[in-house]
Amino acid sequence: MVAEVLASYRDVGVRVGDFVGDVHGIDVIVRQFPFVGFAGDRARGIRDRKKRGEGNREFVVKEMEIKRDVMEIIENLLFGENVTYLQCSKCKVKLSSVDTIVLHGTVGAGAISSALYLCRPDTSVSAHVVVGRDAEIFQLLPFDVKAWHAGKSFHAGRVNLNDCSIGIELDNAGELQRVGDRYYSCFGREYSPDQVYTTEEEGRARYWHSFTEGQFAVTEEICRLLKVCYGIKYLVRHSDITPRKTDPGPAFPFDELRKRLKF
């Protein structure tokens, strides 16, 4: 059902805020401009053109030109290949300033299910973006709206990182349990050995769901754009700001990401 809803607005001229379906009680709304389709057309830029309306009032009409295979941020929204927009209507407070990116792991069964869960009005968690294992991207909130992702947190002398950060959730099953030669998530899904990352702590092996190269590449690009657009100073993991948390976990090459982005 989810796939049908998301596919139904692939190439049609949907306006920002158009209602396109209801999935498990969540309004799935395309926050996409009519000339930018989900088939890969992308906004190259916005140029403002004044146009005169009734009563000699002037208002701005924004036009978009199309470019393919480019990701960018326009008016606090991501535009790029594989970007899908869901509306997380429970979060309404604007961020006064942003200087931090917080990376999370979903510990979920899939990107779309995690995104829909984060949008549910009866949950107390949310995020700005969910990045799937196939490099698909779900944006739930504009980057200038406060998300509920950091919880009780502290970093660089500050507390409550929700007030100054952007939350990115990475689709991942988290820590796995080994039973014989098989590996299982906490929700019972089995994973093949090539999807398992092994660490050793105090002589005990621990097993983690690995991340994909495409997932890492997309996350790197999103973080690069955020750094440029918002002057981001800090890139941290959830485990860095809340000690009781372990996500996104040791399987994610965080040090490599920091190095590439020069944090």
C-alpha positions in Angstrom: 0.0 0.0 0.0 2.8 2.4 0.9 4.5 1.8 -2.5 1.2 2.4 -4.3 0.7 5.7 -2.5 4.3 6.9 -3.1 4.2 5.8 -6.7 0.9 7.5 -7.4 2.4 11.0 -7.5 5.6 10.2 -9.4 5.2 12.4 -12.5 2.0 14.4 -11.9 1.9 18.1 -11.3 1.4 18.0 -7.6 1.5 21.3 -5.7 3.2 21.9 -2.4 1.0 20.5 0.3 -1.3 18.4 -1.9 -2.9 15.5 0.0 -2.2 12.3 -1.8 -3.1 9.5 0.6 -3.4 8.2 4.1 -1.0 5.4 5.3 -1.6 4.0 8.7 -3.4 7.2 9.8 -0.6 9.5 8.5 -1.3 12.0 5.8 1.2 11.5 3.1 1.7 14.9 1.5 4.0 15.8 -1.3 5.9 18.9 -0.4 7.3 19.1 -3.9 7.0 21.8 -6.6 4.9 21.0 -9.6 7.8 21.1 -12.1 10.0 18.7 -10.1 9.0 15.1 -10.5 10.1 12.0 -8.7 11.5 10.6 -11.9 14.7 12.5 -11.4 14.0 16.1 -12.5 15.7 18.4 -10.1 15.6 22.1 -9.3 18.6 23.9 -10.7 17.7 27.1 -9.0 15.0 29.6 -8.1 14.9 33.0 -9.6 12.4 35.5 -8.5 10.3 37.3 -10.9 7.9 40.1 -9.9 4.5 39.9 -11.4 1.7 42.4 -10.9 -1.6 41.1 -9.5 -5.0 42.6 -8.8 -5.1 46.0 -7.1 -1.6 46.8 -8.3 -0.2 44.5 -5.5 3.1 43.0 -6.3 4.0 39.5 -5.3 6.8 37.1 -6.1 6.4 34.2 -8.4 9.1 31.6 -8.1 10.1 29.7 -11.2 12.2 26.6 -11.2 14.4 25.3 -14.0 15.1 21.6 -14.2 18.4 19.8 -13.9 19.0 16.1 -13.3 21.2 14.3 -10.9 21.9 17.3 -8.6 21.1 17.5 -4.9 20.6 20.9 -3.3 18.7 22.6 -0.5 16.1 25.2 -1.5 14.0 26.9 1.1 14.9 24.3 3.8 14.0 21.3 1.6 16.2 18.8 -0.1 15.9 18.5 -3.9 17.6 15.5 -5.4 17.2 12.1 -6.9 15.2 9.6 -4.7 13.9 12.3 -2.4 10.4 11.7 -1.1 8.5 14.1 1.2 6.3 13.1 4.1 4.6 15.6 6.4 5.4 15.3 10.1 2.7 17.7 11.3 3.2 17.3 15.0 6.4 19.4 14.9 5.7 23.1 14.4 8.3 25.1 16.4 10.9 26.9 14.3 14.6 26.6 15.0 16.2 29.9 16.0 19.7 28.6 15.0 21.3 25.4 13.8 25.0 24.5 14.2 24.9 20.7 14.7 24.1 17.5 12.7 23.2 14.4 14.8 23.4 11.0 13.1 21.1 8.3 14.3 20.3 4.6 13.5 16.7 3.7 13.2 16.9 0.1 14.5 14.0 -0.6 12.2 12.8 -2.9 9.5 13.1 -0.4 6.7 13.4 3.2 5.7 9.7 3.8 4.8 8.4 2.1 7.9 10.8 4.1 10.1 9.8 7.3 8.3 6.1 6.6 8.8 6.6 5.8 12.5 8.5 9.1 13.0 5.6 10.9 11.4 2.9 9.3 13.6 1.1 11.9 15.7 1.0 9.5 18.7 4.8 9.1 19.0 7.2 11.5 20.7 10.1 11.2 18.3 10.8 12.7 14.9 13.7 13.6 12.6 14.4 15.7 9.6 15.6 13.0 7.2 15.6 9.2 6.9 18.3 7.7 4.6 17.6 4.2 3.3 19.9 1.4 2.4 19.3 1.9 -1.3 20.2 5.6 -1.0 16.5 6.6 -0.9 15.8 9.8 1.1 12.6 10.7 3.1 12.4 14.2 4.3 9.9 14.6 7.2 10.5 18.2 8.3 12.0 21.3 6.7 15.5 22.0 8.1 14.3 25.1 9.9 11.7 23.2 12.1 12.7 21.7 15.4 12.6 17.8 15.4 12.4 15.6 18.4 15.4 13.3 17.9 18.1 14.1 20.4 16.2 13.7 23.7 18.1 14.5 26.9 21.4 15.4 25.4 24.5 17.6 25.9 27.4 18.6 23.7 30.0 21.4 23.7 28.6 22.9 26.8 25.0 22.9 25.6 22.0 20.8 26.6 18.8 19.8 24.7 20.4 19.5 21.3 17.0 19.4 19.7 17.1 23.2 19.9 20.1 23.6 17.7 20.5 20.5 15.5 19.3 18.6 12.5 18.6 14.9 12.9 19.4 12.4 10.3 18.2 8.8 10.8 20.0 6.0 8.9 18.0 2.9 8.1 19.8 0.1 10.0 18.8 -2.8 12.2 21.4 -2.0 14.9 23.0 -4.7 17.0 22.4 -8.3 15.9 22.3 -11.5 17.9 24.1 -14.6 16.6 22.4 -17.9 16.9 24.6 -20.6 15.6 25.7 -19.4 12.2 22.7 -17.0 11.8 22.3 -13.4 12.7 19.0 -11.8 13.9 17.8 -8.3 14.7 15.9 -7.4 17.8 12.7 -7.6 15.8 13.4 -11.1 14.5 14.7 -10.5 10.9 17.6 -12.6 9.7 20.6 -11.1 8.0 23.2 -12.7 5.9 26.8 -12.8 7.0 27.9 -10.3 4.4 25.6 -7.7 6.1 27.3 -8.2 9.5 30.0 -6.1 11.0 31.8 -7.7 14.0 33.5 -5.9 16.9 35.2 -7.3 20.0 34.9 -5.8 23.4 36.6 -7.4 26.5 37.0 -10.6 24.6 33.4 -10.8 23.6 32.3 -10.5 20.0 29.4 -8.2 19.1 27.6 -8.1 15.8 26.1 -5.1 14.0 24.1 -4.5 10.9 26.4 -3.0 8.3 25.6 0.2 6.2 25.7 0.3 2.5 28.1 2.4 0.3 25.1 4.2 -1.3 23.7 5.1 2.1 27.1 6.5 3.2 27.5 8.5 0.0 24.1 10.1 0.3 24.6 10.9 3.9 27.9 12.5 3.1 26.3 14.7 0.4 23.4 15.7 2.7 25.8 16.7 5.5 28.0 18.6 3.0 25.0 20.6 1.8 23.9 21.3 5.4 27.3 22.4 6.4 27.4 25.0 3.5 23.8 26.2 3.8 23.6 26.5 7.6 27.2 26.9 8.7 27.2 23.6 10.6 30.0 23.5 13.2 29.5 20.0 14.7 28.9 16.5 13.3 28.0 14.1 16.1 26.5 10.7 16.6 23.5 10.1 18.9 25.9 8.1 21.2 28.1 11.2 21.5 25.4 13.4 23.0 23.5 10.8 25.0 25.8 8.2 26.6 23.0 5.6 27.1 22.6 5.4 23.3 24.8 3.4 20.9 23.5 4.5 17.5 24.4 4.7 14.7 26.9 2.1 16.1 30.5 1.0 15.2 29.5 -0.3 11.7 29.0 3.3 10.5 32.4 4.8 9.3 31.9 8.0 11.2 35.6 9.0 11.4 35.8 8.7 7.7 32.8 10.9 7.2 34.2 13.5 9.6 37.5 13.5 7.7 35.8 13.9 4.3 33.7 16.7 5.5 36.5 18.4 7.4 34.8 18.5 10.8 
